[in-house]
């Protein structure tokens, strides 16, 4: 009954949003130029570029594929740096935000977590670019702030939901709260926490790729440039690279998950 | 056997896994290389130029206009008036559009996920679902293709989808809506398929034994049984949609991001930060709505 109500309410919301945005189905038909562009773009899907598509390439320009590999490398490394920083900040915040900690500590920490999370990494990037200027570290920090918040939130929830049997047994035999936590609660929650952190790594890779739109040397930078130069085959190379990267990460995380998360 | 020996024994017998160990070593190596391989330079942050930049940003650029001494130095009242003005002129439009984009796109994505979840599930797409584990090529290829579509939709980030769609469709809200819808359709399709696969098998096998077809099983059992779980995922994705929708405006669609970029172009960083704050409040509100909805749904059981 409730579910049915929710479904109807959602449809009404969608319709209201449609009207509020002033959308018409007419706008869904591409403009004449757009249609041609879409045709050319989709036509290029079968032939991703393995070399520069431009007619003129400076003599000393590095090979296209080596540029591609460099972009892939930067994308991965920015994501890895950001994710390690997020784990470093997010894990203690997650512990402090869990129900194990007295409310006068927990509540302010939760507010901090919510604030970090509620601003998108691209907006953090805009602010940090203004405050710090362009630097690889700007990109890493921009990703790390909201990702730390998200990790902290999920970690604290996982700790709160983990079965406390082992924890209480250890407390009963005289272990200090810290000992009981390290021996009885953390090991119970760790596989889920690890699996979630790995999933967030996949998200960090996507965010790192998109940050290229703001001038960082990741995949997004080259994708934008290729598209603006109408080099659609190159665009497809970039798209396929992202999809491949995500597929590999997903295969990897699925294998880890199958072994360690019941 | 002493306690110490026993502990030692237990420690030696602990489960060890090569794949996990290898993965952890590899990940650690990548992280170390990222920080120390010269790609991310920590020292860059501490240059004098950057310190000056930072001081200027917080001392002047980020300071709300009415509080800056040079321009008259109004008090709290002036500050409130400025906040109100930015809200009326930009914030309200941006927040409204952002929320509407997120709402419409998540409904579209949810519908796609709902329709394709049974088709992408490995349990229903068999020769004789729930009764024998035998695979057959045709049904298997159906589930595999729907899964592949889901991965492809999801792997490309929203921002890139929006960028590409904007060139084709022109500057309406559609590119943002469709970009969010497409990416989340991929996610919800997969989560929906997992939900279907995790349903208890016995009642479904019973239905099949009574001669129910795949679509009959889907309508009479899969949807009613799985809907609750699916809606939990749906509301969880709604939160992230609102977050993403704030940003897509940066490409030129009227959501908060549009006004953020515009403020940056005019070097109005105080206004930019205020708009980001409006966005943060919207995201927190969406989190709260989603939390309320999920709680309400859980209690229904």
Interface residues (C-beta under 8 A of the other chain):
Chain A: X1 X2 X3 X6 X10 X11 X13 X14 X16 X17 X18 X20 X21 X22 X23 X27 X28 X30 X31 X34 X35 X37 X38 X41 X73 X74 X76 X77 X78 X80 X81 X83 X84 X114 X115 X117 X118 X119 X120 X122 X123 X126 X127 X130 X131 X132 X133 X135 X136 X137 X140 X206 X207 X209 X210 X213 X220 X223 X224 X227 X235 X239 X242 X243 X246 X247 X250 X252 X255 X256 X259 X260
Chain B: X17 X19 X20 X23 X27 X30 X31 X33 X34 X35 X37 X39 X40 X41 X42 X44 X45 X49 X50 X53 X54 X57 X58 X61 X62 X96 X97 X99 X100 X101 X103 X104 X107 X108 X110 X151 X152 X154 X155 X156 X157 X159 X160 X163 X164 X167 X168 X169 X170 X172 X173 X174 X177 X227 X228 X231 X243 X244 X246 X247 X250 X257 X260 X261 X264 X269 X272 X273 X276 X279 X280 X281 X283 X284 X287 X293 X296 X297 X300
